Amino acid sequence: MYTATNEYLHCRKSEINVTAEQCLQTLQEQIDESAVNKFHVIRSNILDGAVRTVKRKFFKPMASISVEFSDENGQFEGAVDAGGPTREFLRLVMHAITNSIIFEGKENKRFLTHNPIAVAKDLYYIYGTLISLTLLHGGPAFMQIHDAISLDELNDCLMDSFNFLKLAGCHTHCTNLTGKNEIIKTAMKFYTEGKSEPLHRFSLGLNQTGLLEQMKNTPNAFKMLFIANDCSDPLSGNKIIAMFSPKLSESGSNKRHRENLVLSWWRHFVDEVGEKDSECSLQGILIFATGADEIPPLGFSPPPTLQFTELSHFPLANTCSNILSIPLQHDDYEAFKSKMEFGICNSPGFGRV
């Protein structure tokens, strides 16, 4: 259990302009780099290895993380975890948890529900712990709980949660948005007074790293990490272009002239991907280069870099260092685009170290 002193634990309500990133950085500073939680996992059943590790007798919530992936034949992939495997692991874990039995509802409209099997296996505590670890170690935000901003959205959410709300004694249809708060109040009373164990265990899991205390003290800062709505800032081509800082050769050199041309191709390629005029997706580019499918709340460390390679006709990536290398050999943009699409669309594994 997290036991740091209050001066490190709390981002106080009185502090103005405190962000979730600042709060997470405060917690991240308390990670014990001398201790390691090692996760042995496979992509096809990511939660199996994740749950086994959290349940280990000597698991330490504030230790660093090391991830080892096994391939389909059970062989260790061999990549040293300097960040890339961890980011991929955290992305896959968060996706798996949001689609697990402790949540119900449509995509981006998930809500915590009572499941007897999950209670028996203590999954509320375990998944709460994994969510807190994900945010603390630079993984993606949760962004699944839906905040209805229109009456139609509210009633859609109520229909998705019909069985639970009926059991809790809540109204299952509203004629105005003001009824939302009363439904939430009734549902929370049902949880805390009648079904308290899942919520209690989930809360304990979230606070294994001190995350819940930070959320209580700065709820508005963390809301953007957990509440999905139409105001969420989506990944865009401009973000991808700005994110990857190009490493160029000496100005005036022949290689620099070639790099400038290919750099313009890269930016055009990203624009086409953003316009869906490509086999790739913006998330696919990010996954290929970093192992993450979105920009983490803590950002990327080290910052993503764009390099140029003469060693391959295809893109290469070092997900530990967040380096994307794009090929210089092609004579025209169409050939460049074709090889970029092939390399990125055939990941994971292709061109990555």
C-alpha positions, 0 to 999 in steps of 0.5 A: 500500500502506498505510504508516502508522506502527505507532502508528496501525496496530495495535490491540494484543492487549494492549488490553482491550475493543478493538472493530472500530469503534475499529480501523476509526476508527483506519484511517479517520483516515488517509484522505487527503481531498485525494485522490479515487478516482472510481467511475463505475458502473451498478447492473446491473453494479456490479463492472465500474466498481469493478474498473476503478477499482481497476485504474487506475494512479493508484488510491490505497487511502487516498484518499477515495471519490466515486461517480457512478451512470449510469442505464439510458440511460447518463446521469449521474444528477446526484446529488452524492456527499456520502455517499448514493451511496457507501453504496449503492455499497458495499452493492451491491459487498459483495453482488456480491463475496459472490456472485462466483466467488471464493466458494462455498456457500449464502447466509451460508455462503460460503467462499473457493475456488480459481477459475482464472479469478479467479486469471488476472484477479487478482480475489482481490487486487481483491475483497480491496481492495474489501472493505477499502475497504467497511469503511473507508468505512462500508460493511456488514460481510461477514457471510457466512462461516458458523461452524457451532454444531451438528453438523447445521450443520457437516455441511451446510457440509461437503456444500456444500464437498464438492468442495473438501474432497475435493480438499484431502484433508479429511473430508467428514462429522463425528460431533462438533464437535471435528472442525471444527478439524482440517478447518479446519487441513487445508484451510488447509494445502492452501491455503497450501502447495498453492494459496497464490496466491489466498489470498496475493493476497486477503490483499494486497488486504485489507491495502491499507488496513491492514485485515488487520493490524488483523484479525490483532491483534484477531481477536475484534473483527473476527470479528463482521464476517465470521462469520455465525451465529444470534447475529448481531444482526438489524435490528429495528423498535425499532432503526429507530425509535431510529436516526431522531431526530425533528426537531420544531417548537416545543412547543405549536405547531399544527404540533408537535401534528400532528407528534406524531400523524404521529410515532405513525403512523411508529412504528406503521408501522415496527412493522408492517413489522417484523411483516411486515404491510406491503409494505415491509421494514425493510431497504427503509426503511434503503436508502430513507433512507440507501442502506445495507441494514444498520447499518455497523460505523462507524455512520452519519455524520451520524446519521439524522434524521426530519423532516416535510414538507408538500411531498409526500404521499409520503416523501422522503429525502436519503441524503447527509445520512441524512434521512427526511422523512415526509408531514404531509398525510394525514387517517388512518393508512391513507392515510399507510401507503399513501403510505409503502409506495408511495414506499419500495417504488418506490425506488431513485430515488423521492423521493431526492436 
